[in-house]
Structures are given as C-alpha cells and as structure tokens.
Amino acid sequence: MPTSCFVMCKRSQSSSHNDVNLGPSANPHARPTDFDFLAVIGKGTFGKVLLAKHKADGSFYAVKVLQKKIILKKKEQKNIMAERNVLLKSLKHPFLVRLHYSFQTAEKLYFVLDYVNGGELFFHLQRERCFSEPRARFYTAEVASAIGYLHSLNIVYRSDKQHDVDVSRCGHVVLTDFGLCKEGVEPEGTTSTFCGTPEYLAPEVLRKEPYDRTVDWWCLGTVLYEMIYSLPPFYSRDVGEMYDGILHKPLQLPPGKSNAVSSLLVGLLQKDQHRRLGAIADFLEIKNHVFFTPINWDDLYHKRITPPYNPNVRGPADTQHIDPEFTREMVSGSVSRTPEFTASASASNAFNGFSFVATEDSFL
C-alpha cells in the first residue's frame, strides 16, 4: 500500500488548549479534502483502507481511515498509537510499508501510506494454490529480513499471516499491517497479550504463557508451510481441533519437498519456544539455515535479486490484484469531509501526537 516531525491537525475555531506545539516542521494543513478517494482496497475492525489520489501533485496513496468512536469504544487507542509509532520506526527497511504522514479530524484518524498494488500474498496463493520452493524461499527471506529489522528495534510483529504481506508492483514483499506489534520487547524480554489469527497462533500464545520474539518465527513457519502445502499446519475448520493440533499433535510434512525446507519448517514450528529456530541468535539463525543458501542477503536487502513473479501492474492506480470484495464497495463521502465541530477533550487527548509528516530523507 504506505521524513520526520509531529503535527496536530486541529481545525476548530474554539480554544486551542488541546493543540500540541510541534515545532517548525509541523504541517497543520493536511486534511481529507486534499484527496480524491477512488476505491476501497481493504477493511478492518476500525475502518477502511482507500486508494486515494492527492489533488495537488497527483500521487497515489493507500489511506487508512479509522473511526475514533470505535477505537475509543473498544479502548484500543494505545494500540493505534503503537501502530503509528512502529510505522515511524519502520521507515528505513525496504520490505516495510512507508508512512508518509498522518493526520486527524474530530471523527477520524488518517494514515497516508505507500499504495502497494501487486496484491496480497494470500490473493496470489489462493489463485495458484501453492508456490514452488524457490518462490517461497524468496518471499520467506524478504519477510524474515523485515522481521529481523523489527526485532533489532525491540518490536515483536505478531502478525505474519498472508493477508498482512503485500506484493509490490515489482514483485517484492511489503509488510503493511502493524496493528498487533508490541514495542519494547528486549532480546530476553517477554509479553503476554493474547492476540493474532487462529491459524497462526503459536502454542505458547494459546497456553496464555509469556512469549518472546520467537513467536514471530513460529508465524513465519506457518506462512512458509502454507506457501508450500496450500494450508497452514494443523489447519481445521473446527477451531478447537486446530488449537489441539497446534498444542499437541506432531507436525506433518507431506512428501515431495526438499530436506532443506522440511528442516526449516521443523525448526520454525517447534512447539517449545526455547528450542525453536531463532531462540538463541534470532534472525541470524534464520539467515544461516541451509534452505537460504541460495540467498545473498545483501543483494536481497538492496532488491538486486529478480523477484520470481511479476504482477504486471498497469499503473500507479491499478487495482487488478485487489480483492473485488473490497473494490466493489462504494466509497463513503464521509471519508473526505472535515467536520466543523470539535472533538471532545477526551477524544482529542486520546490521540495527542498522532499526526506526523515525513521528510524527504527519512527513507534510505
């Protein structure tokens, strides 16, 4: 789908006691009416993601529009701010979506992100059922590189499902959703929030035990398994049965795949997090696994490896790889309106510091 100073975008004519002085780099002029909102390209609990064209310069963006009322009702404002903070920190990695800027109105929050229009990895996997090992290796390596970078910032990703991995117009992967990220997890640290998608939950999460960074390597293993075998490991339509498989059943590896990929899957999908691949040296263990022997990691990072698949995107506004379930939906006129009334003090204070504008040199 989406270099740095903070900026509050209040439009009220009333008292400015909720405004935040963000210095000379502030951009108080960003507003929804700056954009033509062209299509719905994604949906979530708190709002939608829309393809938008900036009226002034003609650039296309993915704009995530979130409803403050729903966020506050579910008491999720801390997680939204955490997602925004992670997006700010993630500016310097090629496989993480870029946040160009964020702003707010009395009713909504807006993330202005890169528009990644090669489609979700899941969209392509659904059409092709499974990928070859070289193709799966390429995607897995790029995702692992991004996760390793997040870990270097003491961030646990917790969301490696196929729906959160997009493909760029050139065929590289881009992680686009940081809503489940946990900041401040040191190398030896743990967290305990129960969150994630059922098919991808690690055993320690299901057991409601403290878990560490290796939860991301379990999730990476489930994504690789799904790319190779079409379904996640332990998958069942019965969620209880699936959870039982994740917790207790041995990993099944159907024949016909290389010893290298089988070894990697066994290492990543180790039920004991302390014995899981990555438990000791984190990303370095993943990089050094025999499955990735064909990968030059420096070339991978600098995108010098030709992707195994070209989505043949027709232009910056192309939506051919976006799920029609989204693009068929009408764009609500409310996303481009700037309310005349002021948000309550509690609503305003809940999102103090949300707004941000990127400088040109923040992404290297």
Secondary structure, DSSP 8 states (H G I E B T S, - for coil): ----EE------SS--TT-----TT--TT--GGGEEEEEEEEE-SSEEEEEEEETTT--EEEEEEEEHHHHHHTT-HHHHHHHHHHHHHGGG-TTB--EEEEEE-SSEEEEEEE---S-BHHHHHHHHSS--HHHHHHHHHHHHHHHHHHHHTTEE-----GGGEEE-TTS-EEE---TT-EE---TT--B----S-GGG--HHHHTT--B-THHHHHHHHHHHHHHHHSS-TT--SSHHHHHHHHHHS-----SSS-HHHHHHHHHHT-SSTTTSTTTTTTHHHHHTSGGGTT--HHHHHTT-S--S------STT--TTS-HHHHTS---GGGG---SS---HHHHHHTTT--EE--TTS--
